[in-house]
Amino acid sequence: MKNANSKKDYVFYIQSELPQPEAHLVQSTNAANGAANLGYSTLLVYLNKKTKLVNLVSPCYYQQTPENLAKYYNLHDKLKVASLPMPWPIDQIKNKITNSSTVATKYYLPFHIFPTTKLIHSRNWNVIKAAIKHGIPAIYEHHHHEEKKFEPEIVNNPLLQITITVVDAIRESMIANGMPPEKVITLHNGFNHFFMQRQPEKAAQWREKLLKNGQSNLVVYAGALQHFKGIDILIDVAKEMPDVQFACAGGKQSEVDHYQKLAQAKQVNNITFLGYVLHDELAPLLQAADILAHPHCSGKAATFTSPLKLFDYLASGNPIVATEIPSLMEFKNTPAIAAWCEPDNPNQFAAALRQVLKTHPKKIDGYPEIIEFVKQFSWENRAAKILSYVDERFRPQIIA
């Protein structure tokens, strides 16, 4: 492999193929992009299951981020990538030996990635364990509740530098499962600077495309299309506000189909499901909105929901109506949210939208106090904060 003589790389490992429209992949790719933008020698490693043949001597190599990947997640040119070939029968035959995680941790990483790795960052615990066993300092990211106990020999190893989650409830569960309290921090996600760049012409095109029958107001939701995210509530809200157009960006095709049918069954004609929208089109869509919607249901998911879309929302400069859930409560007395309502209450959410339409008239350039507030949450600032917890000896090399 290239550059195998020096350990300089900050490696972000993803146990998935790319690109895919999953929130955790948006989070991981943008975290890597943020580190690269700080000038660190950053390598994003992911799986390639489409290959049929593998050169076992040099199966993967560093390259500039491919155009399709860069456009999909709006990544910049400083980030390097390496895809790990996973040909048949890997993950096709259910066996530990043919499992892609086993292949990655037993073969690819030790022989082809670790020789140049200064520090590794991953949401895959098996990769973290493999790195530490090979003497590689590691950062673990963990965003969901799990009952599995962490192995004491790994969590107490000084090579495990820090673990990161996004809400205090997950931090507490990690500690309960054996993670030393001093090794786990709560840190918000970030926003991509692309979302802050004003695109008035593209935003106007979105409004022209979506607003119908004399409508003048547009409410936009961006994120997963799942019940606990409050999409059912948003359909009920739209039914209460027939003079307002609603648009939802995100979701798999099966989810889009489901919610289109549900809206039709409820005779709601003023909500459009756009499916996954690439970031270069999503940014002007958010800017096109009069209001950005952040609904959510109550329940267990509300205790760990990562407000990933919140920061892209804020970067647009447009007002937000949000549901009161634990992961958002710290923003209660800030310029971030224009109006709040309780979970599971479409009537209250609709009332909040009507209120904000009156108090926050549309501004083409967004509200400056919102844009100023979000600047602290860039992916670059997040990466710098994380690396401040890393022993100076283990920090990756700055190359630019």
SEKE-76301 format. One record per atom (N, C-alpha, C): residue in three letters; x, y, z. Coordinates in steps of 0.2 Angstrom, whole numbers, plus 5000, padded with zeros to 4 digits. Example, Ala and Ser with C-alpha at 12.3 -4.5 7.8 and 13.67 -1.06 7.14 Angstrom:
ala506649725039/ala506249785039/ala506649845039/ser506449895035/ser506849955036/ser506450005039/
This chain:
met500449945000/met500050005000/met500450065000/lys500250124997/lys500650184997/lys500750215004/asn501250245005/asn501450285011/asn501450235017/ala501750175016/ala501750125021/ala502250135026/asn502750185025/asn503350185029/asn503250235035/ser502650275036/ser502550315041/ser501850315044/lys501750315050/lys501150315053/lys500950385054/lys500450415050/lys500250485050/lys499550495049/asp499150435047/asp498450445045/asp497950445051/tyr497450485051/tyr496850485055/tyr496350455051/val496250385053/val495750345049/val495050345052/phe494550355048/phe493850345050/phe493650285046/tyr493450235050/tyr493250175047/tyr492450165048/ile492150145042/ile491450135041/ile491250065039/gln490850025043/gln490749955041/gln490149955036/ser490149995031/ser489649995026/ser489850015019/glu489449995014/glu489650025007/glu489450095007/leu489750135003/leu489550205002/leu489450214994/pro489050264992/pro488650304996/pro487950264998/gln487650285003/gln486950265005/gln486650315009/pro485950325008/pro485550375012/pro485450365019/glu485950355023/glu485850335030/glu486150395034/ala485750415040/ala486050465044/ala486650455047/his486850395049/his487450375052/his488050385047/leu487850375041/leu488450375036/leu488550455034/val488050495034/val488150565033/val488550585039/gln488350565045/gln488750585051/gln489450565051/ser489650505049/ser490350475049/ser490750515043/thr490450515038/thr490850545032/thr490950615033/asn490450655036/asn490650725037/asn491050735043/ala491050695048/ala491550695053/ala492250685051/ala492350645046/ala493050635043/ala493250695039/asn492750715035/asn492850775031/asn493050835035/gly492750845041/gly492950895045/gly493650895048/ala493850835049/ala494550825051/ala495050835046/ala494850815040/ala495350835034/ala495350905033/asn494850945034/asn494851015032/asn495251055037/leu495351025043/leu495851055048/leu496551045046/gly496651005041/gly497350995038/gly497650925040/tyr497350885044/tyr497550815046/tyr497550765040/ser498050725040/ser498050675035/ser497550625036/thr496950635033/thr496350595035/thr496150545030/leu496050485032/leu495850425027/leu495150405029/leu494650395024/leu494050365026/leu494050295023/val493950245027/val493950175024/val493250155025/tyr493050115019/tyr492350085019/tyr492350025015/leu491749995014/leu491749925011/leu491549935003/asn491849884999/asn491649884992/asn491449814991/lys490749804990/lys490449734989/lys490349724982/lys490449774978/lys490349764970/lys490849734966/thr491449724969/thr492049694966/thr491949624965/lys492249594960/lys492249524959/lys492949494960/leu493449524958/leu494149504959/leu494549544963/val495049514967/val495449554972/val496149544970/asn496549594970/asn497249584970/asn497449584977/leu497649524979/leu497749514986/leu498449544989/val498849564984/val499549594986/val499349664987/ser498949704983/ser498749774984/ser498049784983/pro497649754988/pro496949754987/pro496549824987/cys496849874991/cys496549934992/cys497149994991/tyr496950054989/tyr497450104989/tyr497050174990/tyr497550214993/tyr497250284994/tyr497050324988/gln496550354988/gln496350404982/gln495950464984/gln495950514980/gln495450564981/gln494750544981/thr494350574985/thr493650554986/thr493350554979/pro493050494977/pro492750494970/pro492150544970/glu492050564964/glu491550624963/glu490850604965/asn490650544964/asn489950524966/asn489950524974/leu490450504977/leu490450504985/leu490450574987/ala490950614984/ala490950684986/ala490350724985/lys489950714980/lys489350754979/lys488850724983/tyr488750664984/tyr488250634989/tyr488250664996/tyr488850664999/tyr488950695005/tyr489250765006/asn489350795000/asn489650855000/asn490350865003/leu490750815001/leu491450805004/leu491950855000/his492450875004/his492950915000/his493550874998/asp494050914995/asp494550884991/asp495150864996/lys495150875002/lys495750855006/lys495650785009/leu495050765009/leu494950695012/leu495150645007/lys495550585009/lys495750535005/lys495250475007/val495150425003/val494750365004/val495150305002/ala494850245005/ala495050185003/ala494550135004/ser494350104999/ser493750054999/ser494049985000/leu493749945004/leu494049875005/leu493549825001/pro493849794996/pro493549744992/pro493249684996/met492549674995/met492249614999/met491849574993/pro492249534989/pro491949494984/pro491549434987/trp491149404983/trp490749344985/trp491349294987/pro491149254993/pro490549244997/pro490449285003/ile490949345003/ile490849385010/ile490149415010/asp489849405016/asp489249425018/asp488649385014/gln488849345010/gln488349305006/gln488249245009/ile488749215012/ile488649145016/ile488749165023/lys488249145027/lys488249165034/lys488749125038/asn489349155039/asn489849115043/asn490349165045/lys490549155051/lys491049205054/lys491649225050/ile491849165046/ile492449175042/ile492349225036/thr491649215034/thr491449255028/thr491149315029/asn491149335036/asn490849405038/asn491349455036/ser491049515034/ser491449565031/ser491849605037/ser491549605043/ser491849625049/ser492449585051/thr492449525050/thr492949475052/thr493549485046/val493349495040/val493849505035/val494149565036/ala493849615038/ala494149685039/ala494649685044/thr494449655050/thr494849665056/thr495349615056/lys495349555053/lys495849505053/lys496349505047/tyr496149545042/tyr496549545036/tyr496649615033/tyr496149655031/tyr496249715028/tyr496649765033/leu496349775039/leu496549825043/leu497349815045/pro497449755048/pro498149735050/pro498649745045/phe498549725039/phe499049715034/phe499049775029/his498449815028/his498449865023/his498249935026/ile497949935032/ile497750005034/ile498150025040/phe498249975045/phe498649995051/phe499350015050/pro499649995045/pro500350015045/pro500450085044/thr499950125042/thr500050195041/thr499550235046/thr499250195050/thr498750235055/thr499050255061/lys498950325062/lys499150355068/lys498650355074/leu498050355071/leu497450355076/leu496850335072/ile496350295075/ile495750275071/ile495150295075/his494650305071/his494050335074/his493450295071/ser493050265075/ser492550215072/ser491950215076/arg491350195073/arg490750175077/arg490650095077/asn491150065075/asn491149995075/asn491649965081/trp491349935086/trp491749915092/trp492249865090/asn492049815085/asn492549765084/asn493249795081/val493149845077/val493749885074/val494149915079/ile493749945084/ile494149975090/ile494549925093/lys494249865095/lys494649815098/lys495249795094/ala495149785088/ala495649765083/ala496249815083/ala496049875083/ala496549925083/ala496949925089/ile496649925095/ile497049925101/ile497449865102/lys497249805100/lys497649745100/lys498249745096/his498249795091/his498749805086/his499149865088/gly499049895094/gly499449955096/gly499250015093/ile498650025091/ile498350085087/ile497950125092/pro498050185094/pro497650225098/pro496950235094/ala496450235098/ala495750235095/ala495250285099/ile494750305095/ile494250345097/ile493550305095/tyr493150295100/tyr492550265098/tyr491950305098/glu491550305093/glu490850345093/glu490250295094/his489850315098/his489250275100/his488650315101/his488150305097/his487550345097/his486850315099/his486850245101/his486250215103/his486350175109/his485750165112/his485750115118/his485850045116/glu486350015120/glu486449945119/glu486549915126/glu486349845127/glu486349815133/glu487049775134/lys487449775129/lys488049735129/lys488549775133/lys488949735137/lys489449755141/lys490149775138/phe490449825139/phe491149835136/phe491649795140/glu492149765136/glu492649725139/glu493149765143/pro493249755149/pro493649795153/pro494349805151/glu494649745147/glu495349755145/glu495449805139/ile494849815136/ile494849865130/ile494749935133/val494249945137/val494050015139/val494550045144/asn494949995148/asn495450025152/asn496150025149/asn496150005143/asn496850015139/asn496950085138/pro497550115139/pro497650185138/pro497650205131/leu497650155126/leu497650165119/leu496950195117/leu496350175121/leu495750195120/leu495750265123/gln495750315118/gln495850385120/gln495250415123/ile494650415119/ile494050445121/ile493450405118/thr492850405121/thr492250385117/thr491850445117/ile491450445112/ile490950505110/ile490250485109/thr489850515112/thr489050505111/thr488750575110/val488150585108/val487850645107/val487350665112/val487150625116/val486650645121/val486850615128/asp486650645134/asp486850625140/asp486550555142/ala485950535139/ala485650475141/ala486050415138/ile486350425133/ile486850365130/ile487450365134/arg487750425136/arg488350425140/arg488250385147/glu487650395150/glu487450365156/glu487450285155/ser487150265149/ser487050195148/ser487750165146/met488150195143/met488850175142/met489250165148/ile489150215153/ile489550205159/ile489250145163/ala488550135163/ala488250075166/ala488550015163/asn488750015157/asn488949955153/asn489649945154/gly490049985158/gly490749975159/gly491250025157/met490950075153/met491450125150/met491650175156/pro492350185157/pro492550225163/pro492250295161/pro491950335166/pro491650395165/pro492050445162/glu492750445164/glu493250495161/glu493350485154/lys493150425151/lys493350415144/lys492750425140/val492150455142/val491550465138/val491350535138/ile491250565132/ile491050635132/ile490450645128/thr489950695130/thr489450705125/thr489550765121/leu489550755115/leu489750805110/leu489250805104/his488950865102/his488450875097/his488750855090/asn488350835085/asn488550835078/asn488750905076/gly488850905069/gly488950975066/gly488650985060/phe488851045057/phe488551055050/phe489051065045/asn488851055039/asn489351065033/asn489251135031/his489851165030/his489851235028/his489451255021/phe489351195017/phe489051205011/phe488251235013/phe488051215018/phe487351225020/phe487251305022/met487851335023/met487751405025/met487851455019/gln488051425013/gln488151465007/gln487551485004/arg487351545003/arg486751565001/arg486651544993/gln486051514992/gln485951494985/gln485251524983/pro485151584983/pro484451614982/pro484051594975/glu484451584970/glu484151564964/glu483851484964/lys484351444967/lys484051374968/lys483551364973/ala483551414978/ala483051414983/ala482351434980/ala482351484975/ala481751504972/ala481551454967/gln481951414964/gln481751364960/gln481351304964/trp481651294970/trp481251244974/trp480551274976/arg480551334978/arg479851364979/arg479351364973/glu479651374968/glu479251374962/glu478951304960/lys479451254961/lys479251184960/lys478751154965/leu478751174971/leu478351144977/leu477751184978/leu477751254978/leu477151284980/leu476651284974/lys476051264976/lys475451254971/lys474851294973/asn474451304968/asn473751324969/asn473751394973/gly474151434972/gly474151504976/gly474451494982/gln474751444984/gln475151434991/gln475751484991/ser475851514997/ser476351564998/ser476851535003/asn476751485007/asn477151465013/asn477351395012/leu477951375013/leu478251315013/leu478551295019/val478351235022/val478651205028/val479051135025/val479751135027/val480151085025/val480351035031/tyr480350975030/tyr480650925034/tyr481250885031/ala481750875034/ala482350835031/ala482550785036/gly482550725034/gly482850675038/gly482450605037/ala482550555042/ala482250495041/ala481550495041/leu481250445037/leu480550445036/leu480350385040/gln480250395047/gln480050335051/gln479550365056/his479150325059/his478550345063/his478850385069/phe479350355073/phe479650395079/phe479850465077/lys480050475071/lys480250545069/lys479750595069/gly479150565069/gly478550615069/gly478250625062/ile478350585057/ile478150595050/ile477350585050/asp477150545054/asp476350535054/asp476050595057/ile476350625062/ile476150685065/ile476150745060/leu476650745056/leu476750795051/leu476150795046/ile475950735044/ile475450725039/ile474750755042/asp474650745049/asp474050765052/asp474150845053/val474750865054/val474850945054/val474650975047/ala474850945042/ala474750965035/ala473950965034/lys473650915036/lys472950915035/lys472550975038/glu472850995044/glu472551055047/glu472751125044/met473251115040/met473451185036/met473451175029/pro472951165026/pro472851155018/pro473151215014/asp473251275017/asp473451325013/asp474251335013/val474551285017/val475251285017/val475551215014/gln476051225010/gln476351165007/gln476951135011/phe476951065012/phe477451035016/phe477850995011/ala478450985013/ala478950945009/ala479350905013/cys479450845012/cys479850795016/cys480450775012/ala481050785014/ala481650755010/ala481950705014/gly482150645011/gly482450595015/gly482050525014/gly482350475017/gly481950405017/gly482150365011/lys482050295012/lys482150255007/lys481450255003/gln481550224997/gln480950224992/gln480350184995/ser480450134999/ser479950095002/ser479550145007/glu479950185011/glu479650225016/glu479250285012/val479550315007/val479250365003/val478550335001/asp478550274998/asp477950244995/asp477450235001/his477650215007/his477250205013/his476850275015/tyr477250325015/tyr476950385018/tyr476550425012/gln476750415006/gln476350445001/gln475650405001/lys475650345002/lys474950305002/lys474550325009/leu474950335014/leu474650365020/leu474250425020/ala474650475016/ala474450545015/ala473750545011/gln473850495006/gln473250495001/gln472650465005/ala472750415009/ala472250385013/ala471850435017/lys472250485020/lys472050535024/lys471750595021/gln471850585014/gln471650645009/gln471950705011/val472650705012/val473050755013/val473450765006/asn473350825003/asn473550834996/asn474150884996/asn474350915002/asn474850965002/asn475450945006/ile475650885005/ile476250865008/ile476650815002/thr477250835001/thr477650804995/thr478250764998/phe478250704996/phe478850664999/phe479350654993/leu479950684994/leu480450694989/leu480950634988/gly480950594994/gly481450544994/gly482150574996/tyr482650534995/tyr483350564997/tyr483550614992/val483750674995/val483950734991/val484750744992/leu485150744987/leu485850754987/leu485950824991/his486550824994/his486650884998/his486650954994/asp486950944988/asp486951004984/asp486251034982/glu485750994983/glu485051014982/glu484651024988/leu484950984994/leu484550995000/leu484751065003/ala485351085002/ala485451155005/ala485051205003/pro484951214996/pro484451264994/pro483751254996/leu483551184996/leu482851164999/leu482751195006/leu483251185010/leu483151215017/leu483051285017/gln483451315013/gln483451395012/gln482751415009/ala482451375005/ala481851395002/ala481251395007/ala481351355012/ala480751355017/ala480651415021/asp479951425022/asp479751475027/asp479951455034/ile479851395035/ile479951355042/ile480251285041/leu480651265045/leu480951205045/leu480651165051/ala480351105050/ala480051065055/ala480451015058/his480451005064/his480850955068/his480350925073/pro479850885070/pro479350845074/pro479750785077/his479450755082/his479650695085/his479150665090/cys479150595090/cys478650565095/cys478950555102/ser478550545107/ser478850525113/ser479050455113/gly479350435119/gly479550365119/gly480350355120/lys480550295120/lys481350285121/lys481750315116/ala481550315109/ala481950345104/ala482050425105/ala481650455109/ala481650525110/ala482250535115/thr482450485119/thr483050495123/thr483750495120/phe483750465114/phe484450465111/phe484450495104/thr483950515101/thr483950545095/thr484450595094/ser484850585089/ser485450635088/ser485150695083/pro485150755085/pro484950805081/pro485350825075/leu485550775071/leu485950785066/leu485750835061/lys485050835059/lys484850885054/lys484750955057/leu484750955064/leu484651025067/leu485151075065/phe485751055064/phe486351095063/phe486351125055/asp486151075051/asp486051095044/asp485451145043/tyr484851125047/tyr484351175048/tyr484551245050/leu484951245055/leu485151315058/leu485651345053/ala486051315049/ala486451345044/ala486051375039/ser485451355038/ser485051385032/ser484851455035/gly484851465041/gly484551535044/gly483851535044/asn483451485043/asn482751485043/asn482451465050/pro481951495052/pro481651475059/pro481451405059/ile481451375065/ile481351305066/ile480751295071/val480351255070/val479851235075/val480051165077/ala480151145084/ala480351085086/ala479951055092/thr479950995092/thr479650955098/thr480150955104/glu479850955110/glu480250955116/glu480450885117/ile481050865115/ile481350805117/ile482050815120/pro482250765124/pro482850775128/pro483450805125/ser483550775118/ser484250795115/ser484150865112/leu483550905113/leu483550975111/leu483451025116/met483350995122/met483151045128/met483751095129/glu484351085128/glu484851135130/glu484751195125/phe484451185119/phe484351245115/phe483751285116/lys483351265122/lys482751305124/lys482851375124/asn483351405127/asn483451475128/asn483951505124/thr483951485118/thr484451505113/thr484051535107/pro484451565102/pro484051585096/pro483951525091/ala484151465093/ala484051405088/ala483351395086/ile482851395091/ile482251365089/ile481751425090/ala481251435085/ala480851485085/ala480251475089/ala480051405089/ala479451385093/ala479451315095/trp479151295101/trp479251225104/trp478551205104/cys478451135104/cys477851105106/cys477951035109/glu477451005113/glu477550945116/glu477550885110/pro477750835112/pro477750775107/pro477050745106/asp476950715100/asp476350675099/asp475750725099/asn475850785097/asn475250835097/asn475250875091/pro474850845086/pro474850885079/pro474550955080/asn474050955084/asn473651025085/asn474151075087/gln474551055092/gln474951105095/gln475551125090/phe475751075086/phe476351085081/phe476051135076/ala475451125074/ala475151165069/ala475051235071/ala474851245078/ala474751315081/ala475451345081/ala475951305082/ala476651335083/ala476851365076/leu476751325071/leu476851345064/leu476551405062/arg475851415064/arg475551475062/arg475751535066/gln476051525072/gln476251575076/gln476951605072/val477351555070/val478051575068/val477951605061/leu477451585057/leu477351615051/leu477151695051/lys476851705057/lys476651775059/lys477251815061/thr477651785066/thr478251815069/thr478851815065/his478951775060/his479551765057/his479451765049/pro479351825046/pro479251835039/pro479851805035/lys479751785029/lys480251755025/lys480851805024/lys481451785025/lys482051825024/lys482551785019/ile482651805013/ile483051775008/ile483751755011/asp484051795015/asp484651785017/asp484651745024/gly484051725026/gly484051695033/gly484051745039/tyr483951725045/tyr484051765051/tyr484751765053/pro485051825053/pro485751825055/pro485951795062/glu485451805067/glu485651775074/glu485651705074/ile485251675069/ile485251595069/ile485951575066/ile486151605060/ile486751585057/ile487351595061/glu487351655065/glu487851665070/glu487951615075/phe487351595078/phe487351545083/phe487651475081/val487451455075/val487651385073/val488451385071/lys488751435070/lys489451435068/lys489851395073/gln489751395079/gln490051355084/gln490051275083/phe489551255079/phe489451185078/phe489651155072/ser490251185069/ser490451155062/ser490751085064/trp490851045059/trp491150985059/trp491950995061/glu492251045058/glu492951065060/glu493051075067/asn492551115070/asn492651135077/asn492551065082/arg492051025079/arg491950965083/arg492550915083/ala492950915077/ala493550875076/ala494050895081/ala494150965081/ala494650995085/ala494550985092/lys493850985094/lys493650965101/lys493850895103/ile493650845099/ile493850775100/ile494550765101/leu494950795096/leu495750785096/leu496050815102/ser495750865105/ser495950895112/ser495950845117/tyr495650795117/tyr495650735122/tyr496150685120/val496450685115/val496950635113/val497650655115/asp497950605118/asp498650625120/asp499050645114/glu499450705115/glu499850735110/glu500250685105/arg500550635109/arg500950585105/arg500550545100/phe499850545101/phe499450505097/phe499050545091/arg499150605091/arg498750645087/arg499050635079/pro498650635075/pro498850625068/pro499250685065/gln499550675059/gln499950725056/gln499550775052/ile499750845053/ile499450895049/ile499950905043/ile499550895037/ile499950905031/ile499750965027/ala499251005029/ala499151065026/ala498851115031/
